[in-house]
Amino acid sequence: MAGPSRTRGRRVEENEENEENEENEENKENEMLKEFREFAVKGNVIDLAVGVVIGGAFGKIVSSLVEDLIMPLVGLVVGKIDFSNLFVQLSKTQTSYPTIAAAKAAGAATLSYGIFLNNVVNFFIIAFSIFLVVKQINRFKREEAAAPHAPAAPPEPTATEKLLGEIRDLLAKK
């Protein structure tokens, strides 16, 4: 009967080890969650998230501005050209496609330089907008640095300085 009791003892030890491993895993998960929470709550991460969301929305507005307002006006001035449909057909076929969409639907290789021009204009508008924002922020920083600050009140004299002042005053009376 010595065999079964040893087996039972091993099972108990294995169960205890499994329980300890599960507790260690739970503690690691709790520590990781705590670290993530500290990371996510830091101001820089939240500022970055807000910046990304606003940047995405700003990008859509600029894209619409370029595609729907600026490029049609430029196309009208240049001669009623739709820049989004400017492309060079690279595939050697007899068929000429009227639009990029038709060429791509047919599987033809194209060099879409009109879309590229739209994206270049998008980039310059976004870059200029960011330049203006950074310029304004720098101006505010310069104004803040140049603003006269009220002089700080002199520090309270230490006990030693007070004592020396009293001694000076007594010697001055004599």
C-alpha positions as CSV (number, residue, x, y, z in Angstrom):
1,M,0.0,0.0,0.0
2,A,3.0,2.3,0.0
3,G,2.7,2.8,-3.8
4,P,-0.8,4.4,-3.8
5,S,-0.1,6.8,-1.0
6,R,3.0,8.0,-2.7
7,T,1.0,8.6,-5.9
8,R,-1.6,10.5,-3.9
9,G,1.2,12.6,-2.3
10,R,2.6,13.4,-5.8
11,R,-0.8,14.4,-7.0
12,V,-1.3,16.8,-4.0
13,E,2.2,18.3,-4.7
14,E,1.3,18.7,-8.4
15,N,-2.0,20.3,-7.6
16,E,-0.3,22.7,-5.2
17,E,2.3,23.6,-7.9
18,N,-0.5,24.1,-10.5
19,E,-2.3,26.4,-8.1
20,E,0.9,28.4,-7.4
21,N,1.5,28.7,-11.2
22,E,-2.0,30.0,-11.7
23,E,-1.6,32.5,-8.9
24,N,1.7,33.7,-10.4
25,E,0.1,34.1,-13.9
26,E,-2.8,36.1,-12.3
27,N,-0.3,38.3,-10.5
28,K,1.6,38.9,-13.8
29,E,-1.6,39.7,-15.6
30,N,-2.6,42.2,-12.8
31,E,0.9,43.8,-12.9
32,M,0.7,44.1,-16.7
33,L,-2.8,45.6,-16.5
34,K,-1.5,48.0,-13.8
35,E,1.5,49.0,-16.0
36,F,-0.7,49.5,-19.0
37,R,-3.2,51.6,-17.1
38,E,-0.3,53.8,-15.8
39,F,1.1,54.1,-19.4
40,A,-2.3,54.9,-20.9
41,V,-3.2,57.5,-18.4
42,K,0.0,59.5,-18.8
43,G,-0.7,62.9,-20.5
44,N,1.5,62.3,-23.5
45,V,-0.3,59.2,-24.6
46,I,-3.7,60.8,-24.3
47,D,-2.5,63.9,-26.1
48,L,-1.1,61.7,-28.9
49,A,-4.4,59.8,-29.2
50,V,-6.3,63.1,-29.4
51,G,-3.8,64.4,-32.0
52,V,-4.2,61.3,-34.1
53,V,-8.0,61.5,-34.1
54,I,-8.0,65.2,-34.9
55,G,-5.3,64.6,-37.6
56,G,-7.4,62.0,-39.3
57,A,-10.4,64.2,-39.4
58,F,-8.3,67.1,-40.6
59,G,-6.8,64.9,-43.3
60,K,-10.3,64.1,-44.6
61,I,-11.3,67.8,-44.6
62,V,-8.1,68.7,-46.6
63,S,-8.7,65.8,-49.0
64,S,-12.2,67.0,-49.7
65,L,-10.9,70.6,-50.0
66,V,-8.4,69.6,-52.6
67,E,-10.5,67.0,-54.5
68,D,-13.8,68.9,-54.5
69,L,-12.8,72.6,-54.5
70,I,-9.2,73.3,-55.5
71,M,-8.4,70.8,-58.2
72,P,-11.7,71.4,-60.1
73,L,-10.9,75.1,-60.1
74,V,-7.4,74.5,-61.3
75,G,-8.8,72.1,-63.9
76,L,-11.2,74.8,-65.1
77,V,-8.4,77.4,-65.4
78,V,-6.1,75.0,-67.2
79,G,-8.8,73.9,-69.6
80,K,-11.5,71.7,-68.0
81,I,-9.1,68.9,-67.0
82,D,-10.2,66.5,-64.3
83,F,-6.9,65.8,-62.6
84,S,-8.1,62.7,-60.8
85,N,-8.5,61.0,-64.2
86,L,-5.1,61.9,-65.6
87,F,-3.2,58.7,-66.3
88,V,-0.9,56.9,-68.7
89,Q,-1.8,53.5,-69.8
90,L,1.2,51.2,-69.5
91,S,-0.3,48.0,-70.9
92,K,0.1,47.4,-74.6
93,T,-3.5,47.0,-75.7
94,Q,-5.5,48.4,-78.6
95,T,-8.2,49.7,-76.2
96,S,-8.0,53.2,-74.8
97,Y,-9.8,53.7,-71.5
98,P,-11.6,56.9,-70.7
99,T,-11.1,56.8,-67.0
100,I,-8.7,55.2,-64.4
101,A,-11.6,53.2,-63.0
102,A,-12.3,51.7,-66.4
103,A,-8.7,50.8,-67.0
104,K,-8.3,49.2,-63.6
105,A,-11.6,47.3,-64.0
106,A,-10.1,45.9,-67.2
107,G,-6.9,45.0,-65.4
108,A,-4.8,47.4,-67.4
109,A,-1.6,48.8,-65.8
110,T,-1.7,52.6,-65.4
111,L,0.5,55.4,-64.2
112,S,-2.0,57.6,-62.3
113,Y,-0.2,60.9,-62.2
114,G,-3.4,62.9,-61.7
115,I,-4.1,61.2,-58.3
116,F,-0.4,61.8,-57.5
117,L,-0.8,65.5,-58.2
118,N,-3.9,65.6,-56.0
119,N,-1.9,64.0,-53.2
120,V,1.0,66.5,-53.6
121,V,-1.5,69.4,-53.3
122,N,-3.0,67.7,-50.2
123,F,0.5,67.4,-48.7
124,F,1.3,71.0,-49.3
125,I,-1.9,72.2,-47.8
126,I,-1.5,70.1,-44.7
127,A,2.2,71.1,-44.4
128,F,1.3,74.7,-44.6
129,S,-1.5,74.4,-42.1
130,I,0.8,72.7,-39.6
131,F,3.5,75.4,-40.3
132,L,0.9,78.0,-39.4
133,V,-0.1,76.2,-36.2
134,V,3.6,75.7,-35.1
135,K,4.3,79.3,-35.9
136,Q,1.4,80.5,-33.7
137,I,2.5,78.2,-30.9
138,N,6.1,79.6,-31.1
139,R,4.7,83.1,-31.1
140,F,2.7,82.4,-27.9
141,K,5.8,80.9,-26.3
142,R,7.9,84.0,-27.2
143,E,5.2,86.3,-25.8
144,E,5.0,84.3,-22.6
145,A,8.8,84.4,-22.2
146,A,9.0,88.1,-22.9
147,A,6.1,89.0,-20.5
148,P,7.5,90.7,-17.4
149,H,7.2,88.5,-14.4
150,A,6.5,90.1,-11.0
151,P,9.7,89.9,-9.0
152,A,9.7,87.2,-6.4
153,A,9.4,88.3,-2.8
154,P,12.8,88.1,-1.1
155,P,13.1,85.0,1.1
156,E,12.5,85.2,4.8
157,P,15.7,85.7,6.7
158,T,17.0,82.7,8.5
159,A,17.3,82.5,12.3
160,T,21.1,83.2,12.0
161,E,20.5,86.2,9.9
162,K,17.9,87.6,12.3
163,L,20.3,87.1,15.2
164,L,23.1,88.8,13.3
165,G,20.8,91.7,12.5
166,E,19.9,92.1,16.2
167,I,23.6,92.1,17.1
168,R,24.3,94.7,14.4
169,D,21.5,96.9,15.7
170,L,22.8,96.6,19.3
171,L,26.3,97.5,18.2
172,A,25.0,100.5,16.2
173,K,23.3,101.9,19.4
174,K,26.5,101.9,21.4
